[in-house]
Amino acid sequence: QVQLVESGGGLVQAGGSLRLSCAASGRTFSSYAMGWFRQAPGKEREIVAAISWSGGSTYYADSVKGRITISRDNAKNTVYLQMNSLTPEDKAVYYCAARPARYGSSSNPTGFGYWGQGTQVTVSS
């Protein structure tokens, strides 16, 4: 099992930046591919980005491509989501999630068996 704890959310003005972190504990972090999801009020949860166990392969949803970067530090058991040029449409609860390494950075949002509690991101206009 792996436990995930997100941090770094908050309130930012449009055009600003935030860096989310997700700290993992439990089983070997490098055994897992990781993803970031978000869920806005009244909307379904959507995958934002995914990264392979090594960090060598990534995926981004079209809505965030060019503005968001996912990365990981296996030595620190942490995955990051750097978000730039934020807009009010990015307001959501952001979740990190883990799935077996074999999924790589697949855009398919399946296979994620472990989830963090979420961190709120609010963007003011």
LOFIBA-740884 format. One record per residue (C-alpha): residue in three letters; x negated, y negated, z. Coordinates in pm, whole numbers, plus 50000, padded with zeros to 5 digits. Layout:
BEGIN
ALAXYZ/...
//
This chain:
BEGIN
GLN500005000050000/VAL499004963949956/GLN500264933050134/LEU500424899949951/VAL500584865050098/GLU500974834249878/SER499914799149969/GLY499364765649804/GLY502874755649711/GLY504264721449787/LEU505604689149645/VAL503794672649356/GLN504634644949112/ALA505234652348749/GLY501924654748570/GLY500184666848880/SER498454699448963/LEU498684727149218/ARG496634758049283/LEU498454787849422/SER496594815649597/CYS497654851049674/ALA495624869949931/ALA495834907649927/SER495134932350204/GLY495434969550230/ARG494294992349954/THR491514983249711/PHE492494951149539/SER490714960449218/SER493064990249186/TYR495814966249090/ALA496754944448802/MET498384912548924/GLY501094889248813/TRP502754856748904/PHE506504852548874/ARG508814823648943/GLN512484819949016/ALA514274786848980/PRO517654780449143/GLY520414797648951/LYS517984814648716/GLU516534849348687/ARG513024856548802/GLU510564854448514/ILE506994864748468/VAL504654835148432/ALA501254851448398/ALA499514884748439/ILE495924895748474/SER494154928948443/TRP492314945048732/SER488974931448611/GLY490244897148513/GLY489134902948159/SER492594902048008/THR495404877648074/TYR498934870147959/TYR500914837647976/ALA504534830447915/ASP505094806047630/SER506624780747870/VAL503354776748061/LYS500704784647803/GLY498014758047796/ARG498994743948135/ILE498494773448369/THR495524796148433/ILE495564828948621/SER492324841948768/ARG491184865849035/ASP488254871149268/ASN488044907849357/ALA485364901049615/LYS487834878749799/ASN490904900049729/THR492634869549590/VAL494464859949274/TYR495004823649179/LEU497394803648965/GLN496064769748861/MET498954748248740/ASN498364715548557/SER500614689848390/LEU503534700948602/THR507054690848506/PRO510344692348700/GLU511134723748497/ASP508324741348684/LYS510174737949013/ALA510714772849152/VAL509684797749412/TYR506504814349289/TYR505734850249374/CYS502644871149324/ALA502994907949262/ALA500814938549218/ARG501094968948993/PRO498804997848906/ALA495714988348709/ARG496825008648406/TYR499384981648322/GLY496604957148247/SER497864922648157/SER500974935247984/SER503714909647935/ASN506254936348030/PRO507424926248379/THR507814962048495/GLY505684982548729/PHE505274956649001/GLY505804975249326/TYR504374950349571/TRP505514914549621/GLY504594884849830/GLN507124863950018/GLY506964835049772/THR505834799049789/GLN507954769149690/VAL506774745449419/THR508694713049379/VAL507904687549110/SER509334652649138/SER510024631748831/
//
